[in-house]
């Protein structure tokens, strides 16, 4: 099983959410992670997983999204 290079979640090898970059296949857990990778592939390759796109800095605040209230 692979890990999503963007957020670190485990990804099935059979996923359709993948891309090839510099001869290597990268698989993703979501379309958002794939888009994030495509916007800065070198950043993710060099820096590793950074959490779910749009959630940077919120990794330890599950359920506490006051700024996103209805």
mmJSON file of the N, C-alpha and C atoms, coordinates in Angstrom:
{"data_MODEL":{"atom_site":{
"group_PDB":["ATOM","ATOM","ATOM","ATOM","ATOM","ATOM","ATOM","ATOM","ATOM","ATOM","ATOM","ATOM","ATOM","ATOM","ATOM","ATOM","ATOM","ATOM","ATOM","ATOM","ATOM","ATOM","ATOM","ATOM","ATOM","ATOM","ATOM","ATOM","ATOM","ATOM","ATOM","ATOM","ATOM","ATOM","ATOM","ATOM","ATOM","ATOM","ATOM","ATOM","ATOM","ATOM","ATOM","ATOM","ATOM","ATOM","ATOM","ATOM","ATOM","ATOM","ATOM","ATOM","ATOM","ATOM","ATOM","ATOM","ATOM","ATOM","ATOM","ATOM","ATOM","ATOM","ATOM","ATOM","ATOM","ATOM","ATOM","ATOM","ATOM","ATOM","ATOM","ATOM","ATOM","ATOM","ATOM","ATOM","ATOM","ATOM","ATOM","ATOM","ATOM","ATOM","ATOM","ATOM","ATOM","ATOM","ATOM","ATOM","ATOM","ATOM","ATOM","ATOM","ATOM","ATOM","ATOM","ATOM","ATOM","ATOM","ATOM","ATOM","ATOM","ATOM","ATOM","ATOM","ATOM","ATOM","ATOM","ATOM","ATOM","ATOM","ATOM","ATOM","ATOM","ATOM","ATOM","ATOM","ATOM","ATOM","ATOM","ATOM","ATOM","ATOM","ATOM","ATOM","ATOM","ATOM","ATOM","ATOM","ATOM","ATOM","ATOM","ATOM","ATOM","ATOM","ATOM","ATOM","ATOM","ATOM","ATOM","ATOM","ATOM","ATOM","ATOM","ATOM","ATOM","ATOM","ATOM","ATOM","ATOM","ATOM","ATOM","ATOM","ATOM","ATOM","ATOM","ATOM","ATOM","ATOM","ATOM","ATOM","ATOM","ATOM","ATOM","ATOM","ATOM","ATOM","ATOM","ATOM","ATOM","ATOM","ATOM","ATOM","ATOM","ATOM","ATOM","ATOM","ATOM","ATOM","ATOM","ATOM","ATOM","ATOM","ATOM","ATOM","ATOM","ATOM","ATOM","ATOM","ATOM","ATOM","ATOM","ATOM","ATOM","ATOM","ATOM","ATOM","ATOM","ATOM","ATOM","ATOM","ATOM","ATOM","ATOM","ATOM","ATOM","ATOM","ATOM","ATOM","ATOM","ATOM"],
"id":[1,2,3,4,5,6,7,8,9,10,11,12,13,14,15,16,17,18,19,20,21,22,23,24,25,26,27,28,29,30,31,32,33,34,35,36,37,38,39,40,41,42,43,44,45,46,47,48,49,50,51,52,53,54,55,56,57,58,59,60,61,62,63,64,65,66,67,68,69,70,71,72,73,74,75,76,77,78,79,80,81,82,83,84,85,86,87,88,89,90,91,92,93,94,95,96,97,98,99,100,101,102,103,104,105,106,107,108,109,110,111,112,113,114,115,116,117,118,119,120,121,122,123,124,125,126,127,128,129,130,131,132,133,134,135,136,137,138,139,140,141,142,143,144,145,146,147,148,149,150,151,152,153,154,155,156,157,158,159,160,161,162,163,164,165,166,167,168,169,170,171,172,173,174,175,176,177,178,179,180,181,182,183,184,185,186,187,188,189,190,191,192,193,194,195,196,197,198,199,200,201,202,203,204,205,206,207,208,209,210],
"type_symbol":["N","C","C","N","C","C","N","C","C","N","C","C","N","C","C","N","C","C","N","C","C","N","C","C","N","C","C","N","C","C","N","C","C","N","C","C","N","C","C","N","C","C","N","C","C","N","C","C","N","C","C","N","C","C","N","C","C","N","C","C","N","C","C","N","C","C","N","C","C","N","C","C","N","C","C","N","C","C","N","C","C","N","C","C","N","C","C","N","C","C","N","C","C","N","C","C","N","C","C","N","C","C","N","C","C","N","C","C","N","C","C","N","C","C","N","C","C","N","C","C","N","C","C","N","C","C","N","C","C","N","C","C","N","C","C","N","C","C","N","C","C","N","C","C","N","C","C","N","C","C","N","C","C","N","C","C","N","C","C","N","C","C","N","C","C","N","C","C","N","C","C","N","C","C","N","C","C","N","C","C","N","C","C","N","C","C","N","C","C","N","C","C","N","C","C","N","C","C","N","C","C","N","C","C","N","C","C","N","C","C"],
"label_atom_id":["N","CA","C","N","CA","C","N","CA","C","N","CA","C","N","CA","C","N","CA","C","N","CA","C","N","CA","C","N","CA","C","N","CA","C","N","CA","C","N","CA","C","N","CA","C","N","CA","C","N","CA","C","N","CA","C","N","CA","C","N","CA","C","N","CA","C","N","CA","C","N","CA","C","N","CA","C","N","CA","C","N","CA","C","N","CA","C","N","CA","C","N","CA","C","N","CA","C","N","CA","C","N","CA","C","N","CA","C","N","CA","C","N","CA","C","N","CA","C","N","CA","C","N","CA","C","N","CA","C","N","CA","C","N","CA","C","N","CA","C","N","CA","C","N","CA","C","N","CA","C","N","CA","C","N","CA","C","N","CA","C","N","CA","C","N","CA","C","N","CA","C","N","CA","C","N","CA","C","N","CA","C","N","CA","C","N","CA","C","N","CA","C","N","CA","C","N","CA","C","N","CA","C","N","CA","C","N","CA","C","N","CA","C","N","CA","C","N","CA","C","N","CA","C","N","CA","C","N","CA","C","N","CA","C","N","CA","C","N","CA","C","N","CA","C"],
"label_alt_id":[null,null,null,null,null,null,null,null,null,null,null,null,null,null,null,null,null,null,null,null,null,null,null,null,null,null,null,null,null,null,null,null,null,null,null,null,null,null,null,null,null,null,null,null,null,null,null,null,null,null,null,null,null,null,null,null,null,null,null,null,null,null,null,null,null,null,null,null,null,null,null,null,null,null,null,null,null,null,null,null,null,null,null,null,null,null,null,null,null,null,null,null,null,null,null,null,null,null,null,null,null,null,null,null,null,null,null,null,null,null,null,null,null,null,null,null,null,null,null,null,null,null,null,null,null,null,null,null,null,null,null,null,null,null,null,null,null,null,null,null,null,null,null,null,null,null,null,null,null,null,null,null,null,null,null,null,null,null,null,null,null,null,null,null,null,null,null,null,null,null,null,null,null,null,null,null,null,null,null,null,null,null,null,null,null,null,null,null,null,null,null,null,null,null,null,null,null,null,null,null,null,null,null,null,null,null,null,null,null,null],
"label_comp_id":["UNK","UNK","UNK","UNK","UNK","UNK","UNK","UNK","UNK","UNK","UNK","UNK","UNK","UNK","UNK","UNK","UNK","UNK","UNK","UNK","UNK","UNK","UNK","UNK","UNK","UNK","UNK","UNK","UNK","UNK","UNK","UNK","UNK","UNK","UNK","UNK","UNK","UNK","UNK","UNK","UNK","UNK","UNK","UNK","UNK","UNK","UNK","UNK","UNK","UNK","UNK","UNK","UNK","UNK","UNK","UNK","UNK","UNK","UNK","UNK","UNK","UNK","UNK","UNK","UNK","UNK","UNK","UNK","UNK","UNK","UNK","UNK","UNK","UNK","UNK","UNK","UNK","UNK","UNK","UNK","UNK","UNK","UNK","UNK","UNK","UNK","UNK","UNK","UNK","UNK","UNK","UNK","UNK","UNK","UNK","UNK","UNK","UNK","UNK","UNK","UNK","UNK","UNK","UNK","UNK","UNK","UNK","UNK","UNK","UNK","UNK","UNK","UNK","UNK","UNK","UNK","UNK","UNK","UNK","UNK","UNK","UNK","UNK","UNK","UNK","UNK","UNK","UNK","UNK","UNK","UNK","UNK","UNK","UNK","UNK","UNK","UNK","UNK","UNK","UNK","UNK","UNK","UNK","UNK","UNK","UNK","UNK","UNK","UNK","UNK","UNK","UNK","UNK","UNK","UNK","UNK","UNK","UNK","UNK","UNK","UNK","UNK","UNK","UNK","UNK","UNK","UNK","UNK","UNK","UNK","UNK","UNK","UNK","UNK","UNK","UNK","UNK","UNK","UNK","UNK","UNK","UNK","UNK","UNK","UNK","UNK","UNK","UNK","UNK","UNK","UNK","UNK","UNK","UNK","UNK","UNK","UNK","UNK","UNK","UNK","UNK","UNK","UNK","UNK","UNK","UNK","UNK","UNK","UNK","UNK"],
"label_asym_id":["A","A","A","A","A","A","A","A","A","A","A","A","A","A","A","A","A","A","A","A","A","A","A","A","A","A","A","A","A","A","A","A","A","A","A","A","A","A","A","A","A","A","A","A","A","A","A","A","A","A","A","A","A","A","A","A","A","A","A","A","A","A","A","A","A","A","A","A","A","A","A","A","A","A","A","A","A","A","A","A","A","A","A","A","A","A","A","A","A","A","A","A","A","A","A","A","A","A","A","A","A","A","A","A","A","A","A","A","A","A","A","A","A","A","A","A","A","A","A","A","A","A","A","A","A","A","A","A","A","A","A","A","A","A","A","A","A","A","A","A","A","A","A","A","A","A","A","A","A","A","A","A","A","A","A","A","A","A","A","A","A","A","A","A","A","A","A","A","A","A","A","A","A","A","A","A","A","A","A","A","A","A","A","A","A","A","A","A","A","A","A","A","A","A","A","A","A","A","A","A","A","A","A","A","A","A","A","A","A","A"],
"label_entity_id":["1","1","1","1","1","1","1","1","1","1","1","1","1","1","1","1","1","1","1","1","1","1","1","1","1","1","1","1","1","1","1","1","1","1","1","1","1","1","1","1","1","1","1","1","1","1","1","1","1","1","1","1","1","1","1","1","1","1","1","1","1","1","1","1","1","1","1","1","1","1","1","1","1","1","1","1","1","1","1","1","1","1","1","1","1","1","1","1","1","1","1","1","1","1","1","1","1","1","1","1","1","1","1","1","1","1","1","1","1","1","1","1","1","1","1","1","1","1","1","1","1","1","1","1","1","1","1","1","1","1","1","1","1","1","1","1","1","1","1","1","1","1","1","1","1","1","1","1","1","1","1","1","1","1","1","1","1","1","1","1","1","1","1","1","1","1","1","1","1","1","1","1","1","1","1","1","1","1","1","1","1","1","1","1","1","1","1","1","1","1","1","1","1","1","1","1","1","1","1","1","1","1","1","1","1","1","1","1","1","1"],
"label_seq_id":[1,1,1,2,2,2,3,3,3,4,4,4,5,5,5,6,6,6,7,7,7,8,8,8,9,9,9,10,10,10,11,11,11,12,12,12,13,13,13,14,14,14,15,15,15,16,16,16,17,17,17,18,18,18,19,19,19,20,20,20,21,21,21,22,22,22,23,23,23,24,24,24,25,25,25,26,26,26,27,27,27,28,28,28,29,29,29,30,30,30,31,31,31,32,32,32,33,33,33,34,34,34,35,35,35,36,36,36,37,37,37,38,38,38,39,39,39,40,40,40,41,41,41,42,42,42,43,43,43,44,44,44,45,45,45,46,46,46,47,47,47,48,48,48,49,49,49,50,50,50,51,51,51,52,52,52,53,53,53,54,54,54,55,55,55,56,56,56,57,57,57,58,58,58,59,59,59,60,60,60,61,61,61,62,62,62,63,63,63,64,64,64,65,65,65,66,66,66,67,67,67,68,68,68,69,69,69,70,70,70],
"pdbx_PDB_ins_code":[null,null,null,null,null,null,null,null,null,null,null,null,null,null,null,null,null,null,null,null,null,null,null,null,null,null,null,null,null,null,null,null,null,null,null,null,null,null,null,null,null,null,null,null,null,null,null,null,null,null,null,null,null,null,null,null,null,null,null,null,null,null,null,null,null,null,null,null,null,null,null,null,null,null,null,null,null,null,null,null,null,null,null,null,null,null,null,null,null,null,null,null,null,null,null,null,null,null,null,null,null,null,null,null,null,null,null,null,null,null,null,null,null,null,null,null,null,null,null,null,null,null,null,null,null,null,null,null,null,null,null,null,null,null,null,null,null,null,null,null,null,null,null,null,null,null,null,null,null,null,null,null,null,null,null,null,null,null,null,null,null,null,null,null,null,null,null,null,null,null,null,null,null,null,null,null,null,null,null,null,null,null,null,null,null,null,null,null,null,null,null,null,null,null,null,null,null,null,null,null,null,null,null,null,null,null,null,null,null,null],
"Cartn_x":[0.841,0.0,0.889,0.522,1.258,0.701,1.434,0.949,0.82,-0.216,-0.429,0.718,1.43,2.578,2.156,0.897,0.417,0.036,-0.751,-1.238,-0.74,-0.182,0.36,-0.607,-1.857,-2.827,-2.466,-2.838,-2.602,-3.534,-3.0,-3.734,-3.625,-4.735,-4.742,-4.0,-3.233,-2.511,-3.459,-4.692,-5.667,-6.389,-6.073,-6.761,-6.59,-7.599,-7.519,-6.924,-6.777,-6.218,-4.7,-4.091,-2.634,-2.126,-0.83,-0.175,1.265,1.868,3.277,4.053,5.116,5.962,7.411,8.159,9.575,9.789,8.9,9.047,8.558,8.003,7.506,6.002,5.279,3.834,3.564,2.734,2.287,0.791,0.347,-1.069,-1.584,-2.868,-3.457,-4.736,-5.064,-6.264,-7.49,-7.281,-8.409,-8.018,-9.008,-8.776,-8.081,-8.423,-7.793,-6.289,-5.896,-4.47,-3.768,-4.423,-3.821,-3.609,-4.603,-4.485,-3.379,-3.29,-2.245,-0.864,-0.696,0.591,0.926,-0.036,0.22,0.563,0.118,0.433,1.852,2.451,3.801,4.455,4.675,5.224,6.568,7.465,8.787,8.694,7.772,7.587,7.196,6.314,5.897,6.959,7.664,8.722,9.843,10.218,11.311,10.85,9.61,9.145,8.292,7.802,6.971,5.552,4.764,3.36,3.205,2.187,1.936,0.53,-0.207,-1.584,-2.552,-3.82,-4.848,-4.808,-4.938,-4.947,-6.027,-5.681,-6.624,-6.701,-6.047,-6.101,-4.761,-3.775,-2.474,-2.656,-2.013,-2.129,-3.342,-4.183,-5.386,-5.366,-4.239,-4.151,-4.56,-4.367,-4.681,-5.953,-6.78,-7.997,-9.233,-9.257,-10.399,-11.669,-12.68,-13.942,-13.991,-12.927,-12.893,-12.698,-13.716,-13.626,-14.593,-14.44,-15.33,-15.359,-14.193,-14.117,-14.833,-15.332,-16.043,-17.506,-17.993,-19.378,-20.372,-21.549,-22.605,-23.069],
"Cartn_y":[-1.181,0.0,1.247,2.221,3.488,4.487,5.573,6.693,7.912,8.681,9.936,10.877,11.363,12.235,13.592,13.95,15.257,15.231,14.208,14.198,13.026,12.006,10.871,9.722,9.853,8.762,7.585,6.379,5.207,5.218,4.757,4.787,3.415,2.912,1.643,1.824,0.817,0.889,0.939,0.473,0.429,1.76,2.785,4.069,4.67,5.392,6.139,7.524,7.909,9.219,9.11,9.28,9.161,10.025,10.265,11.007,10.531,10.742,10.422,11.734,11.787,12.978,12.527,12.972,12.617,11.103,10.365,8.927,8.113,8.75,8.036,8.255,7.203,7.317,7.714,8.728,9.184,8.959,8.345,8.061,8.968,9.3,10.258,9.713,10.198,9.751,10.55,11.715,12.558,13.434,13.964,14.886,16.151,16.582,17.78,17.569,16.377,16.095,16.039,15.475,15.413,16.823,17.682,19.064,19.807,19.577,20.241,19.807,18.511,18.012,18.624,18.645,19.177,20.665,21.375,22.799,23.049,22.053,22.208,20.844,20.082,18.734,18.704,19.589,19.591,19.883,20.734,21.049,19.823,18.999,17.777,16.7,16.605,15.605,15.91,17.166,17.558,17.681,18.156,18.44,17.366,16.418,15.359,15.808,14.933,15.239,16.47,17.267,18.51,18.548,17.454,17.43,17.678,17.529,17.724,19.151,19.319,20.669,21.532,22.751,23.677,23.523,22.526,22.281,22.515,23.07,23.313,24.184,23.779,24.524,24.127,23.229,22.814,21.329,20.678,19.228,18.772,19.594,19.191,19.848,20.358,21.06,20.41,19.098,18.396,18.799,19.231,19.591,21.011,21.758,23.128,24.099,24.234,25.087,26.263,27.036,28.162,29.146,29.282,30.236,29.712,28.462,27.907,27.644,28.341,28.111,28.566,27.999,28.288,29.697],
"Cartn_z":[0.0,0.0,0.0,-0.813,-0.894,0.106,0.272,1.08,0.189,0.422,-0.306,0.062,-0.929,-0.686,-0.122,-0.289,0.176,1.651,2.069,3.452,4.283,3.631,4.361,4.588,4.15,4.324,3.421,3.855,3.031,1.826,0.688,-0.571,-1.239,-1.724,-2.46,-3.777,-4.167,-5.435,-6.622,-6.448,-7.533,-7.753,-6.977,-7.108,-8.498,-8.928,-10.188,-9.967,-8.706,-8.375,-8.34,-9.494,-9.587,-10.727,-10.686,-11.755,-11.841,-12.995,-13.145,-13.184,-12.427,-12.388,-12.4,-13.384,-13.539,-13.473,-14.152,-14.262,-13.078,-12.066,-10.893,-10.765,-10.377,-10.174,-8.729,-8.565,-7.249,-7.16,-6.053,-5.832,-4.716,-4.807,-3.873,-3.255,-2.067,-1.369,-1.795,-2.405,-2.81,-3.996,-4.65,-5.76,-5.261,-4.036,-3.469,-3.285,-2.833,-2.664,-4.013,-5.004,-6.339,-6.89,-6.735,-7.224,-6.482,-5.172,-4.381,-4.864,-5.106,-5.592,-6.944,-7.849,-9.189,-9.166,-8.143,-8.049,-7.525,-6.84,-6.285,-6.067,-7.146,-6.964,-6.248,-6.586,-5.95,-4.456,-4.066,-2.65,-1.845,-2.411,-1.721,-1.779,-2.89,-3.004,-2.011,-1.907,-1.003,0.444,0.654,2.005,2.641,1.848,2.389,2.674,3.266,3.558,4.438,4.121,4.856,5.431,5.347,5.831,4.687,4.995,3.973,3.44,2.127,1.549,2.182,2.507,3.127,4.633,5.188,6.626,7.305,6.602,7.203,8.439,9.508,10.753,11.571,11.039,11.743,12.083,11.927,12.099,13.497,14.511,15.875,16.387,15.486,15.886,15.295,15.233,14.664,15.403,14.653,15.247,15.772,15.657,16.157,14.987,14.213,13.031,13.162,14.219,14.453,13.293,12.638,11.538,10.285,10.305,9.167,9.505,10.452,10.887,9.83,9.83,8.841,8.985],
"occupancy":[1.0,1.0,1.0,1.0,1.0,1.0,1.0,1.0,1.0,1.0,1.0,1.0,1.0,1.0,1.0,1.0,1.0,1.0,1.0,1.0,1.0,1.0,1.0,1.0,1.0,1.0,1.0,1.0,1.0,1.0,1.0,1.0,1.0,1.0,1.0,1.0,1.0,1.0,1.0,1.0,1.0,1.0,1.0,1.0,1.0,1.0,1.0,1.0,1.0,1.0,1.0,1.0,1.0,1.0,1.0,1.0,1.0,1.0,1.0,1.0,1.0,1.0,1.0,1.0,1.0,1.0,1.0,1.0,1.0,1.0,1.0,1.0,1.0,1.0,1.0,1.0,1.0,1.0,1.0,1.0,1.0,1.0,1.0,1.0,1.0,1.0,1.0,1.0,1.0,1.0,1.0,1.0,1.0,1.0,1.0,1.0,1.0,1.0,1.0,1.0,1.0,1.0,1.0,1.0,1.0,1.0,1.0,1.0,1.0,1.0,1.0,1.0,1.0,1.0,1.0,1.0,1.0,1.0,1.0,1.0,1.0,1.0,1.0,1.0,1.0,1.0,1.0,1.0,1.0,1.0,1.0,1.0,1.0,1.0,1.0,1.0,1.0,1.0,1.0,1.0,1.0,1.0,1.0,1.0,1.0,1.0,1.0,1.0,1.0,1.0,1.0,1.0,1.0,1.0,1.0,1.0,1.0,1.0,1.0,1.0,1.0,1.0,1.0,1.0,1.0,1.0,1.0,1.0,1.0,1.0,1.0,1.0,1.0,1.0,1.0,1.0,1.0,1.0,1.0,1.0,1.0,1.0,1.0,1.0,1.0,1.0,1.0,1.0,1.0,1.0,1.0,1.0,1.0,1.0,1.0,1.0,1.0,1.0,1.0,1.0,1.0,1.0,1.0,1.0,1.0,1.0,1.0,1.0,1.0,1.0],
"B_iso_or_equiv":[0.0,0.0,0.0,0.0,0.0,0.0,0.0,0.0,0.0,0.0,0.0,0.0,0.0,0.0,0.0,0.0,0.0,0.0,0.0,0.0,0.0,0.0,0.0,0.0,0.0,0.0,0.0,0.0,0.0,0.0,0.0,0.0,0.0,0.0,0.0,0.0,0.0,0.0,0.0,0.0,0.0,0.0,0.0,0.0,0.0,0.0,0.0,0.0,0.0,0.0,0.0,0.0,0.0,0.0,0.0,0.0,0.0,0.0,0.0,0.0,0.0,0.0,0.0,0.0,0.0,0.0,0.0,0.0,0.0,0.0,0.0,0.0,0.0,0.0,0.0,0.0,0.0,0.0,0.0,0.0,0.0,0.0,0.0,0.0,0.0,0.0,0.0,0.0,0.0,0.0,0.0,0.0,0.0,0.0,0.0,0.0,0.0,0.0,0.0,0.0,0.0,0.0,0.0,0.0,0.0,0.0,0.0,0.0,0.0,0.0,0.0,0.0,0.0,0.0,0.0,0.0,0.0,0.0,0.0,0.0,0.0,0.0,0.0,0.0,0.0,0.0,0.0,0.0,0.0,0.0,0.0,0.0,0.0,0.0,0.0,0.0,0.0,0.0,0.0,0.0,0.0,0.0,0.0,0.0,0.0,0.0,0.0,0.0,0.0,0.0,0.0,0.0,0.0,0.0,0.0,0.0,0.0,0.0,0.0,0.0,0.0,0.0,0.0,0.0,0.0,0.0,0.0,0.0,0.0,0.0,0.0,0.0,0.0,0.0,0.0,0.0,0.0,0.0,0.0,0.0,0.0,0.0,0.0,0.0,0.0,0.0,0.0,0.0,0.0,0.0,0.0,0.0,0.0,0.0,0.0,0.0,0.0,0.0,0.0,0.0,0.0,0.0,0.0,0.0,0.0,0.0,0.0,0.0,0.0,0.0],
"pdbx_formal_charge":[null,null,null,null,null,null,null,null,null,null,null,null,null,null,null,null,null,null,null,null,null,null,null,null,null,null,null,null,null,null,null,null,null,null,null,null,null,null,null,null,null,null,null,null,null,null,null,null,null,null,null,null,null,null,null,null,null,null,null,null,null,null,null,null,null,null,null,null,null,null,null,null,null,null,null,null,null,null,null,null,null,null,null,null,null,null,null,null,null,null,null,null,null,null,null,null,null,null,null,null,null,null,null,null,null,null,null,null,null,null,null,null,null,null,null,null,null,null,null,null,null,null,null,null,null,null,null,null,null,null,null,null,null,null,null,null,null,null,null,null,null,null,null,null,null,null,null,null,null,null,null,null,null,null,null,null,null,null,null,null,null,null,null,null,null,null,null,null,null,null,null,null,null,null,null,null,null,null,null,null,null,null,null,null,null,null,null,null,null,null,null,null,null,null,null,null,null,null,null,null,null,null,null,null,null,null,null,null,null,null],
"auth_seq_id":[1,1,1,2,2,2,3,3,3,4,4,4,5,5,5,6,6,6,7,7,7,8,8,8,9,9,9,10,10,10,11,11,11,12,12,12,13,13,13,14,14,14,15,15,15,16,16,16,17,17,17,18,18,18,19,19,19,20,20,20,21,21,21,22,22,22,23,23,23,24,24,24,25,25,25,26,26,26,27,27,27,28,28,28,29,29,29,30,30,30,31,31,31,32,32,32,33,33,33,34,34,34,35,35,35,36,36,36,37,37,37,38,38,38,39,39,39,40,40,40,41,41,41,42,42,42,43,43,43,44,44,44,45,45,45,46,46,46,47,47,47,48,48,48,49,49,49,50,50,50,51,51,51,52,52,52,53,53,53,54,54,54,55,55,55,56,56,56,57,57,57,58,58,58,59,59,59,60,60,60,61,61,61,62,62,62,63,63,63,64,64,64,65,65,65,66,66,66,67,67,67,68,68,68,69,69,69,70,70,70],
"auth_comp_id":["UNK","UNK","UNK","UNK","UNK","UNK","UNK","UNK","UNK","UNK","UNK","UNK","UNK","UNK","UNK","UNK","UNK","UNK","UNK","UNK","UNK","UNK","UNK","UNK","UNK","UNK","UNK","UNK","UNK","UNK","UNK","UNK","UNK","UNK","UNK","UNK","UNK","UNK","UNK","UNK","UNK","UNK","UNK","UNK","UNK","UNK","UNK","UNK","UNK","UNK","UNK","UNK","UNK","UNK","UNK","UNK","UNK","UNK","UNK","UNK","UNK","UNK","UNK","UNK","UNK","UNK","UNK","UNK","UNK","UNK","UNK","UNK","UNK","UNK","UNK","UNK","UNK","UNK","UNK","UNK","UNK","UNK","UNK","UNK","UNK","UNK","UNK","UNK","UNK","UNK","UNK","UNK","UNK","UNK","UNK","UNK","UNK","UNK","UNK","UNK","UNK","UNK","UNK","UNK","UNK","UNK","UNK","UNK","UNK","UNK","UNK","UNK","UNK","UNK","UNK","UNK","UNK","UNK","UNK","UNK","UNK","UNK","UNK","UNK","UNK","UNK","UNK","UNK","UNK","UNK","UNK","UNK","UNK","UNK","UNK","UNK","UNK","UNK","UNK","UNK","UNK","UNK","UNK","UNK","UNK","UNK","UNK","UNK","UNK","UNK","UNK","UNK","UNK","UNK","UNK","UNK","UNK","UNK","UNK","UNK","UNK","UNK","UNK","UNK","UNK","UNK","UNK","UNK","UNK","UNK","UNK","UNK","UNK","UNK","UNK","UNK","UNK","UNK","UNK","UNK","UNK","UNK","UNK","UNK","UNK","UNK","UNK","UNK","UNK","UNK","UNK","UNK","UNK","UNK","UNK","UNK","UNK","UNK","UNK","UNK","UNK","UNK","UNK","UNK","UNK","UNK","UNK","UNK","UNK","UNK"],
"auth_asym_id":["A","A","A","A","A","A","A","A","A","A","A","A","A","A","A","A","A","A","A","A","A","A","A","A","A","A","A","A","A","A","A","A","A","A","A","A","A","A","A","A","A","A","A","A","A","A","A","A","A","A","A","A","A","A","A","A","A","A","A","A","A","A","A","A","A","A","A","A","A","A","A","A","A","A","A","A","A","A","A","A","A","A","A","A","A","A","A","A","A","A","A","A","A","A","A","A","A","A","A","A","A","A","A","A","A","A","A","A","A","A","A","A","A","A","A","A","A","A","A","A","A","A","A","A","A","A","A","A","A","A","A","A","A","A","A","A","A","A","A","A","A","A","A","A","A","A","A","A","A","A","A","A","A","A","A","A","A","A","A","A","A","A","A","A","A","A","A","A","A","A","A","A","A","A","A","A","A","A","A","A","A","A","A","A","A","A","A","A","A","A","A","A","A","A","A","A","A","A","A","A","A","A","A","A","A","A","A","A","A","A"],
"auth_atom_id":["N","CA","C","N","CA","C","N","CA","C","N","CA","C","N","CA","C","N","CA","C","N","CA","C","N","CA","C","N","CA","C","N","CA","C","N","CA","C","N","CA","C","N","CA","C","N","CA","C","N","CA","C","N","CA","C","N","CA","C","N","CA","C","N","CA","C","N","CA","C","N","CA","C","N","CA","C","N","CA","C","N","CA","C","N","CA","C","N","CA","C","N","CA","C","N","CA","C","N","CA","C","N","CA","C","N","CA","C","N","CA","C","N","CA","C","N","CA","C","N","CA","C","N","CA","C","N","CA","C","N","CA","C","N","CA","C","N","CA","C","N","CA","C","N","CA","C","N","CA","C","N","CA","C","N","CA","C","N","CA","C","N","CA","C","N","CA","C","N","CA","C","N","CA","C","N","CA","C","N","CA","C","N","CA","C","N","CA","C","N","CA","C","N","CA","C","N","CA","C","N","CA","C","N","CA","C","N","CA","C","N","CA","C","N","CA","C","N","CA","C","N","CA","C","N","CA","C","N","CA","C","N","CA","C","N","CA","C","N","CA","C","N","CA","C"],
"pdbx_PDB_model_num":[1,1,1,1,1,1,1,1,1,1,1,1,1,1,1,1,1,1,1,1,1,1,1,1,1,1,1,1,1,1,1,1,1,1,1,1,1,1,1,1,1,1,1,1,1,1,1,1,1,1,1,1,1,1,1,1,1,1,1,1,1,1,1,1,1,1,1,1,1,1,1,1,1,1,1,1,1,1,1,1,1,1,1,1,1,1,1,1,1,1,1,1,1,1,1,1,1,1,1,1,1,1,1,1,1,1,1,1,1,1,1,1,1,1,1,1,1,1,1,1,1,1,1,1,1,1,1,1,1,1,1,1,1,1,1,1,1,1,1,1,1,1,1,1,1,1,1,1,1,1,1,1,1,1,1,1,1,1,1,1,1,1,1,1,1,1,1,1,1,1,1,1,1,1,1,1,1,1,1,1,1,1,1,1,1,1,1,1,1,1,1,1,1,1,1,1,1,1,1,1,1,1,1,1,1,1,1,1,1,1]
}}}
